[in-house]
Structure formats: C-alpha cells, structure tokens
Amino acid sequence: MRTPVLKFGGLTLQGQQRFGPDEERLMEEIRRQSTVNDIYRLLAQRRNIARAQRLHEVVRKFILPLRQQGMIPVVVVSAFDWATDKLEQLAAALSPNPAPREYARLLMSGELRANASLAIALEEQGCRARSMTGREAGLVTSGGPVGAVVASVNKAYLLEMIEMEIIPVVAGFQGYYYDKETGRDEVSILGRGGSNLTAVALAAALGEDSATMFSDVDGVYDKDPRTHRDATKLDQVRASELLTWDPFPQVIQKEAVKYAVEQGVNIWIRSGTDPDVPGTLIICRES
C-alpha cells in the first residue's frame, strides 16, 4: 500500500476567506466595538472560526478519501498564511541581528500551530493523527540553525505511526542537527518554502515516487497567473527546464526541486481548493 506524501501551503490551510463569508456583517460588528482591543479580539475569534472550518474541509476533501482507500498519508504543513511574516517582523523588532538559534525556534512555531490544529481536526473526524516536529519526523540537517540543508531522514518514528494507522502531520520547514560546540541536538529551519523540501525528503525516504503540493495555485504556469491574465497552465514540465526559468515560479521552492532531482521524486502541484482540478507534474525522475 502506498504512503502518499501531501503538503498543504499556508494559504490553502487558511482558506480564501480569512474571517469567514459574511464580511459586510463583520464590518458592522467592528464599528460597534468600543476599543482597539475589542476589535482585535473580534477579528481573532472570527479568523479562528474560519480557520477551523477550513481545516475540517481540508480533512474531508483531501485526506479522508485516502483513508477510505486504506492508505495512511503523511501530511506536511506550512504555517498559516502570514504567520511566518509576522514572526519575522517580531524578530526584527526585537533585534537587528537575533541569535540564529532563537530566531529558528521563533519561526518554526508557526508550523507547530498549523500541524497541531490539523491533527485535532483529523481526530475530530475520526482519523487517528499525531502532530510531529521536524525532529520527530527524522529530518537531519546540516548548515546550522538557519538556512539548513536536508542531510538525511531517520524514518523510524514515521514508520511506527504508519504501522499503527496513525496519520503523521509533520511541521514543515524544520529539522535538527548535532551541534559540536554544545554536544546537543539543535533545531534548524530550511529557508522560505522549506515545507516543500520537507515533503520531498519524506517522500524519498519512504520510497514514494512523488510528493503532492496543494497550493492556492492549481499548477505551474508559464507566467504568474496572479499578475498575467494570459498565463497558461502546463500539464507537465521537466525539472531541468523549470530550473532555468527566471524568475523561478513561486509555487514551489527551487531547493525542493533540486533535491527532488537528486532523489528521483516527481512533484505534483495541485489545487488546494478543488481536488478534482488537474494539476501540473514536475518531472524530476528521469527514466
């Protein structure tokens, strides 16, 4: 039985409507608030309700169908939309040059909120799930705490969860390395878009021939569809060609594509809204 590796981006997890469908009514409620703190509390409440509804939708549309076929997918998540940006802003406000170890730990907290939330949604809908840090998922890195590179994957814990029919929900963008100075394992982050790299690395370690990235864009286009109306979606594209593009498409991390070529893992870019929409296959595995 296959072990599909699925990655969900931050916008996909958040959904298109950050505060729910009735924005006009929300504006009326905002005007009735007495203080800025009251407005903030209202927006946070609405955002969390909308986020919870979206996570349950992700479970129903994308994960439950695989479980109903008897498969145990490994799910990788990015931080919720804007979360990493806000954490970077906080770090910059604290220090122009934050300590790399603490900076890495601050930024990785965004993915930890997202994967624990999705695991709760899975459990609520009857799927056994376990949120996992990059370290627990076995992502061994090199290069220090920031801008790390995947060196290997210790898949023992993942396989244990899969054997027990528990869906691993892995926080993307992070791993760990052995610090010779302290003699301890330390956490690391993989760079922007690093959740893509996490998914590819886990797919390779599990012997899967592909990893699927669910995004707010339903595939790879010849130009950015958000700014060009005449953009054309590609059914497939070879990684060797894609890596020559300038600018490189934002829908996938360049380092993830390079790693996929090294490991022979193809990458699917699919719609995070409609599972029936055809996506784009990035051919990284040369036959």
Contacts in CASP RR format, 6 or more apart in sequence:
PFRMAT RR
TARGET T0000
AUTHOR 0000-0000-0000
METHOD contacts of the structure
MODEL  1
MRTPVLKFGGLTLQGQQRFGPDEERLMEEIRRQSTVNDIYRLLAQRRNIA
RAQRLHEVVRKFILPLRQQGMIPVVVVSAFDWATDKLEQLAAALSPNPAP
REYARLLMSGELRANASLAIALEEQGCRARSMTGREAGLVTSGGPVGAVV
ASVNKAYLLEMIEMEIIPVVAGFQGYYYDKETGRDEVSILGRGGSNLTAV
ALAAALGEDSATMFSDVDGVYDKDPRTHRDATKLDQVRASELLTWDPFPQ
VIQKEAVKYAVEQGVNIWIRSGTDPDVPGTLIICRES
1 70 0 8 1.000
1 71 0 8 1.000
1 72 0 8 1.000
2 71 0 8 1.000
2 208 0 8 1.000
3 71 0 8 1.000
3 72 0 8 1.000
3 73 0 8 1.000
3 74 0 8 1.000
3 162 0 8 1.000
3 206 0 8 1.000
3 208 0 8 1.000
4 66 0 8 1.000
4 71 0 8 1.000
4 73 0 8 1.000
4 74 0 8 1.000
4 208 0 8 1.000
4 212 0 8 1.000
5 73 0 8 1.000
5 74 0 8 1.000
5 76 0 8 1.000
5 199 0 8 1.000
5 202 0 8 1.000
5 203 0 8 1.000
5 206 0 8 1.000
5 208 0 8 1.000
5 210 0 8 1.000
5 211 0 8 1.000
5 212 0 8 1.000
6 62 0 8 1.000
6 63 0 8 1.000
6 73 0 8 1.000
6 74 0 8 1.000
6 75 0 8 1.000
6 76 0 8 1.000
6 199 0 8 1.000
6 211 0 8 1.000
6 212 0 8 1.000
6 214 0 8 1.000
7 75 0 8 1.000
7 76 0 8 1.000
7 77 0 8 1.000
7 78 0 8 1.000
7 172 0 8 1.000
7 195 0 8 1.000
7 196 0 8 1.000
7 198 0 8 1.000
7 199 0 8 1.000
7 211 0 8 1.000
7 212 0 8 1.000
7 213 0 8 1.000
7 214 0 8 1.000
8 58 0 8 1.000
8 62 0 8 1.000
8 75 0 8 1.000
8 76 0 8 1.000
8 77 0 8 1.000
8 78 0 8 1.000
8 118 0 8 1.000
8 214 0 8 1.000
8 272 0 8 1.000
9 77 0 8 1.000
9 78 0 8 1.000
9 195 0 8 1.000
9 213 0 8 1.000
9 214 0 8 1.000
9 215 0 8 1.000
9 216 0 8 1.000
10 77 0 8 1.000
10 78 0 8 1.000
10 79 0 8 1.000
10 80 0 8 1.000
10 81 0 8 1.000
10 83 0 8 1.000
10 114 0 8 1.000
11 81 0 8 1.000
11 215 0 8 1.000
11 216 0 8 1.000
12 58 0 8 1.000
12 214 0 8 1.000
12 215 0 8 1.000
12 216 0 8 1.000
12 272 0 8 1.000
12 273 0 8 1.000
13 51 0 8 1.000
13 54 0 8 1.000
13 55 0 8 1.000
13 58 0 8 1.000
13 77 0 8 1.000
13 78 0 8 1.000
13 80 0 8 1.000
13 81 0 8 1.000
13 114 0 8 1.000
13 118 0 8 1.000
14 51 0 8 1.000
14 54 0 8 1.000
14 80 0 8 1.000
14 81 0 8 1.000
15 50 0 8 1.000
15 51 0 8 1.000
15 54 0 8 1.000
15 81 0 8 1.000
16 216 0 8 1.000
16 273 0 8 1.000
17 23 0 8 1.000
17 50 0 8 1.000
18 47 0 8 1.000
18 50 0 8 1.000
18 81 0 8 1.000
19 26 0 8 1.000
19 43 0 8 1.000
19 46 0 8 1.000
19 47 0 8 1.000
19 50 0 8 1.000
20 26 0 8 1.000
20 46 0 8 1.000
20 49 0 8 1.000
20 50 0 8 1.000
20 53 0 8 1.000
26 42 0 8 1.000
26 46 0 8 1.000
29 42 0 8 1.000
30 39 0 8 1.000
30 42 0 8 1.000
30 43 0 8 1.000
33 39 0 8 1.000
33 42 0 8 1.000
51 80 0 8 1.000
51 117 0 8 1.000
52 117 0 8 1.000
52 121 0 8 1.000
55 117 0 8 1.000
55 118 0 8 1.000
55 121 0 8 1.000
56 121 0 8 1.000
56 124 0 8 1.000
56 125 0 8 1.000
58 118 0 8 1.000
58 121 0 8 1.000
58 272 0 8 1.000
59 118 0 8 1.000
59 121 0 8 1.000
59 122 0 8 1.000
59 125 0 8 1.000
59 127 0 8 1.000
60 125 0 8 1.000
61 275 0 8 1.000
62 214 0 8 1.000
62 272 0 8 1.000
62 275 0 8 1.000
63 73 0 8 1.000
63 75 0 8 1.000
63 122 0 8 1.000
63 127 0 8 1.000
63 167 0 8 1.000
64 125 0 8 1.000
64 127 0 8 1.000
65 275 0 8 1.000
66 73 0 8 1.000
67 73 0 8 1.000
67 127 0 8 1.000
67 167 0 8 1.000
72 161 0 8 1.000
72 162 0 8 1.000
72 165 0 8 1.000
72 166 0 8 1.000
72 167 0 8 1.000
73 167 0 8 1.000
74 158 0 8 1.000
74 162 0 8 1.000
74 167 0 8 1.000
74 168 0 8 1.000
74 170 0 8 1.000
74 202 0 8 1.000
74 206 0 8 1.000
75 115 0 8 1.000
75 118 0 8 1.000
75 167 0 8 1.000
75 168 0 8 1.000
75 169 0 8 1.000
75 170 0 8 1.000
76 170 0 8 1.000
76 171 0 8 1.000
76 172 0 8 1.000
76 195 0 8 1.000
76 198 0 8 1.000
76 199 0 8 1.000
76 202 0 8 1.000
77 111 0 8 1.000
77 114 0 8 1.000
77 115 0 8 1.000
77 118 0 8 1.000
77 169 0 8 1.000
77 170 0 8 1.000
77 171 0 8 1.000
77 172 0 8 1.000
77 195 0 8 1.000
78 111 0 8 1.000
78 114 0 8 1.000
78 172 0 8 1.000
78 173 0 8 1.000
78 193 0 8 1.000
78 195 0 8 1.000
79 87 0 8 1.000
79 110 0 8 1.000
79 111 0 8 1.000
79 113 0 8 1.000
79 114 0 8 1.000
79 173 0 8 1.000
80 110 0 8 1.000
80 113 0 8 1.000
80 114 0 8 1.000
83 110 0 8 1.000
83 113 0 8 1.000
83 114 0 8 1.000
84 107 0 8 1.000
84 110 0 8 1.000
84 192 0 8 1.000
87 106 0 8 1.000
87 107 0 8 1.000
87 109 0 8 1.000
87 110 0 8 1.000
88 107 0 8 1.000
90 106 0 8 1.000
91 98 0 8 1.000
91 103 0 8 1.000
91 106 0 8 1.000
91 107 0 8 1.000
98 106 0 8 1.000
100 144 0 8 1.000
100 145 0 8 1.000
100 146 0 8 1.000
101 145 0 8 1.000
101 186 0 8 1.000
101 187 0 8 1.000
103 145 0 8 1.000
103 146 0 8 1.000
104 145 0 8 1.000
104 146 0 8 1.000
104 174 0 8 1.000
104 187 0 8 1.000
104 188 0 8 1.000
104 189 0 8 1.000
105 187 0 8 1.000
107 173 0 8 1.000
107 189 0 8 1.000
108 133 0 8 1.000
108 171 0 8 1.000
108 173 0 8 1.000
108 174 0 8 1.000
108 187 0 8 1.000
108 189 0 8 1.000
110 171 0 8 1.000
111 171 0 8 1.000
111 172 0 8 1.000
111 173 0 8 1.000
111 174 0 8 1.000
111 195 0 8 1.000
112 131 0 8 1.000
112 133 0 8 1.000
112 171 0 8 1.000
114 171 0 8 1.000
115 131 0 8 1.000
115 132 0 8 1.000
115 169 0 8 1.000
115 170 0 8 1.000
115 171 0 8 1.000
115 172 0 8 1.000
116 131 0 8 1.000
116 169 0 8 1.000
118 129 0 8 1.000
118 131 0 8 1.000
118 169 0 8 1.000
119 129 0 8 1.000
119 130 0 8 1.000
119 131 0 8 1.000
119 167 0 8 1.000
119 169 0 8 1.000
122 128 0 8 1.000
122 129 0 8 1.000
122 167 0 8 1.000
122 169 0 8 1.000
123 129 0 8 1.000
127 167 0 8 1.000
128 164 0 8 1.000
128 165 0 8 1.000
128 166 0 8 1.000
128 167 0 8 1.000
129 166 0 8 1.000
129 167 0 8 1.000
129 168 0 8 1.000
129 169 0 8 1.000
130 161 0 8 1.000
130 166 0 8 1.000
130 167 0 8 1.000
130 168 0 8 1.000
130 169 0 8 1.000
131 169 0 8 1.000
131 171 0 8 1.000
132 157 0 8 1.000
132 158 0 8 1.000
132 161 0 8 1.000
132 168 0 8 1.000
132 169 0 8 1.000
132 170 0 8 1.000
132 171 0 8 1.000
133 170 0 8 1.000
133 171 0 8 1.000
133 174 0 8 1.000
133 175 0 8 1.000
133 187 0 8 1.000
134 170 0 8 1.000
134 171 0 8 1.000
134 172 0 8 1.000
134 174 0 8 1.000
134 175 0 8 1.000
134 176 0 8 1.000
134 198 0 8 1.000
135 174 0 8 1.000
135 175 0 8 1.000
135 176 0 8 1.000
135 185 0 8 1.000
135 187 0 8 1.000
136 157 0 8 1.000
137 153 0 8 1.000
137 157 0 8 1.000
137 158 0 8 1.000
137 168 0 8 1.000
137 170 0 8 1.000
137 171 0 8 1.000
137 175 0 8 1.000
137 198 0 8 1.000
137 202 0 8 1.000
138 153 0 8 1.000
138 154 0 8 1.000
138 155 0 8 1.000
138 156 0 8 1.000
138 157 0 8 1.000
138 158 0 8 1.000
138 175 0 8 1.000
138 176 0 8 1.000
139 150 0 8 1.000
139 153 0 8 1.000
139 174 0 8 1.000
139 175 0 8 1.000
139 176 0 8 1.000
139 198 0 8 1.000
139 201 0 8 1.000
139 202 0 8 1.000
140 150 0 8 1.000
140 151 0 8 1.000
140 152 0 8 1.000
140 153 0 8 1.000
140 154 0 8 1.000
140 175 0 8 1.000
140 176 0 8 1.000
140 177 0 8 1.000
141 148 0 8 1.000
141 149 0 8 1.000
141 150 0 8 1.000
141 151 0 8 1.000
141 175 0 8 1.000
141 176 0 8 1.000
141 177 0 8 1.000
141 188 0 8 1.000
141 190 0 8 1.000
142 148 0 8 1.000
142 149 0 8 1.000
142 151 0 8 1.000
142 177 0 8 1.000
143 149 0 8 1.000
143 177 0 8 1.000
143 188 0 8 1.000
144 177 0 8 1.000
144 179 0 8 1.000
144 186 0 8 1.000
144 188 0 8 1.000
145 177 0 8 1.000
145 186 0 8 1.000
145 187 0 8 1.000
145 188 0 8 1.000
145 189 0 8 1.000
146 188 0 8 1.000
146 189 0 8 1.000
146 191 0 8 1.000
147 188 0 8 1.000
147 189 0 8 1.000
147 190 0 8 1.000
147 191 0 8 1.000
148 175 0 8 1.000
148 177 0 8 1.000
148 188 0 8 1.000
148 189 0 8 1.000
148 190 0 8 1.000
148 191 0 8 1.000
149 190 0 8 1.000
149 255 0 8 1.000
150 190 0 8 1.000
150 197 0 8 1.000
150 198 0 8 1.000
150 201 0 8 1.000
150 259 0 8 1.000
151 177 0 8 1.000
153 201 0 8 1.000
153 202 0 8 1.000
153 204 0 8 1.000
153 205 0 8 1.000
155 202 0 8 1.000
155 205 0 8 1.000
155 206 0 8 1.000
158 168 0 8 1.000
158 202 0 8 1.000
158 205 0 8 1.000
158 206 0 8 1.000
161 167 0 8 1.000
161 168 0 8 1.000
162 168 0 8 1.000
170 198 0 8 1.000
170 202 0 8 1.000
172 190 0 8 1.000
172 194 0 8 1.000
172 195 0 8 1.000
172 198 0 8 1.000
172 199 0 8 1.000
173 189 0 8 1.000
173 190 0 8 1.000
173 191 0 8 1.000
173 193 0 8 1.000
173 194 0 8 1.000
173 195 0 8 1.000
173 198 0 8 1.000
174 187 0 8 1.000
174 188 0 8 1.000
174 189 0 8 1.000
174 190 0 8 1.000
174 198 0 8 1.000
175 187 0 8 1.000
175 188 0 8 1.000
175 189 0 8 1.000
175 190 0 8 1.000
176 185 0 8 1.000
176 186 0 8 1.000
176 187 0 8 1.000
176 188 0 8 1.000
177 185 0 8 1.000
177 186 0 8 1.000
177 188 0 8 1.000
178 184 0 8 1.000
178 185 0 8 1.000
178 186 0 8 1.000
179 185 0 8 1.000
179 186 0 8 1.000
190 197 0 8 1.000
190 198 0 8 1.000
190 255 0 8 1.000
191 255 0 8 1.000
192 253 0 8 1.000
193 253 0 8 1.000
193 256 0 8 1.000
194 253 0 8 1.000
194 255 0 8 1.000
194 256 0 8 1.000
196 213 0 8 1.000
196 252 0 8 1.000
196 253 0 8 1.000
196 256 0 8 1.000
196 267 0 8 1.000
197 253 0 8 1.000
197 255 0 8 1.000
197 256 0 8 1.000
197 259 0 8 1.000
199 211 0 8 1.000
199 212 0 8 1.000
199 213 0 8 1.000
199 256 0 8 1.000
200 211 0 8 1.000
200 256 0 8 1.000
200 259 0 8 1.000
200 260 0 8 1.000
200 263 0 8 1.000
200 265 0 8 1.000
200 267 0 8 1.000
201 259 0 8 1.000
201 263 0 8 1.000
202 211 0 8 1.000
203 209 0 8 1.000
203 210 0 8 1.000
203 211 0 8 1.000
203 265 0 8 1.000
204 259 0 8 1.000
204 260 0 8 1.000
204 263 0 8 1.000
204 264 0 8 1.000
204 265 0 8 1.000
208 265 0 8 1.000
209 264 0 8 1.000
209 265 0 8 1.000
209 266 0 8 1.000
209 285 0 8 1.000
210 265 0 8 1.000
210 266 0 8 1.000
210 267 0 8 1.000
210 268 0 8 1.000
210 281 0 8 1.000
211 260 0 8 1.000
211 265 0 8 1.000
211 266 0 8 1.000
211 267 0 8 1.000
211 268 0 8 1.000
212 267 0 8 1.000
212 268 0 8 1.000
212 270 0 8 1.000
213 251 0 8 1.000
213 252 0 8 1.000
213 267 0 8 1.000
213 268 0 8 1.000
213 269 0 8 1.000
213 270 0 8 1.000
214 270 0 8 1.000
214 271 0 8 1.000
214 272 0 8 1.000
215 251 0 8 1.000
215 269 0 8 1.000
215 270 0 8 1.000
215 271 0 8 1.000
215 272 0 8 1.000
216 272 0 8 1.000
216 273 0 8 1.000
217 225 0 8 1.000
217 226 0 8 1.000
217 251 0 8 1.000
217 269 0 8 1.000
217 271 0 8 1.000
218 233 0 8 1.000
218 269 0 8 1.000
218 270 0 8 1.000
218 271 0 8 1.000
218 272 0 8 1.000
218 273 0 8 1.000
218 274 0 8 1.000
218 277 0 8 1.000
218 278 0 8 1.000
218 279 0 8 1.000
219 233 0 8 1.000
219 234 0 8 1.000
219 251 0 8 1.000
219 269 0 8 1.000
219 270 0 8 1.000
219 271 0 8 1.000
219 279 0 8 1.000
219 280 0 8 1.000
220 233 0 8 1.000
220 234 0 8 1.000
220 237 0 8 1.000
220 242 0 8 1.000
220 249 0 8 1.000
220 251 0 8 1.000
220 252 0 8 1.000
220 269 0 8 1.000
220 280 0 8 1.000
220 282 0 8 1.000
221 228 0 8 1.000
221 231 0 8 1.000
221 232 0 8 1.000
221 233 0 8 1.000
221 234 0 8 1.000
221 249 0 8 1.000
222 231 0 8 1.000
222 232 0 8 1.000
222 234 0 8 1.000
223 230 0 8 1.000
223 231 0 8 1.000
224 231 0 8 1.000
224 249 0 8 1.000
224 250 0 8 1.000
225 231 0 8 1.000
225 233 0 8 1.000
233 279 0 8 1.000
233 280 0 8 1.000
234 280 0 8 1.000
235 278 0 8 1.000
235 279 0 8 1.000
235 280 0 8 1.000
235 281 0 8 1.000
236 280 0 8 1.000
236 281 0 8 1.000
236 282 0 8 1.000
236 283 0 8 1.000
237 280 0 8 1.000
237 281 0 8 1.000
237 282 0 8 1.000
237 283 0 8 1.000
238 282 0 8 1.000
238 283 0 8 1.000
239 257 0 8 1.000
239 260 0 8 1.000
239 261 0 8 1.000
239 267 0 8 1.000
239 282 0 8 1.000
239 283 0 8 1.000
239 284 0 8 1.000
240 261 0 8 1.000
242 248 0 8 1.000
242 249 0 8 1.000
242 257 0 8 1.000
242 282 0 8 1.000
243 254 0 8 1.000
243 257 0 8 1.000
243 258 0 8 1.000
243 261 0 8 1.000
248 254 0 8 1.000
251 269 0 8 1.000
252 267 0 8 1.000
252 269 0 8 1.000
252 282 0 8 1.000
256 267 0 8 1.000
257 267 0 8 1.000
257 282 0 8 1.000
257 284 0 8 1.000
260 266 0 8 1.000
260 267 0 8 1.000
260 282 0 8 1.000
260 284 0 8 1.000
260 285 0 8 1.000
261 284 0 8 1.000
263 284 0 8 1.000
264 284 0 8 1.000
264 285 0 8 1.000
264 286 0 8 1.000
265 284 0 8 1.000
265 285 0 8 1.000
266 281 0 8 1.000
266 282 0 8 1.000
266 283 0 8 1.000
266 284 0 8 1.000
266 285 0 8 1.000
267 281 0 8 1.000
267 282 0 8 1.000
267 284 0 8 1.000
268 279 0 8 1.000
268 280 0 8 1.000
268 281 0 8 1.000
268 282 0 8 1.000
269 279 0 8 1.000
269 280 0 8 1.000
269 282 0 8 1.000
270 277 0 8 1.000
270 279 0 8 1.000
271 277 0 8 1.000
271 279 0 8 1.000
END
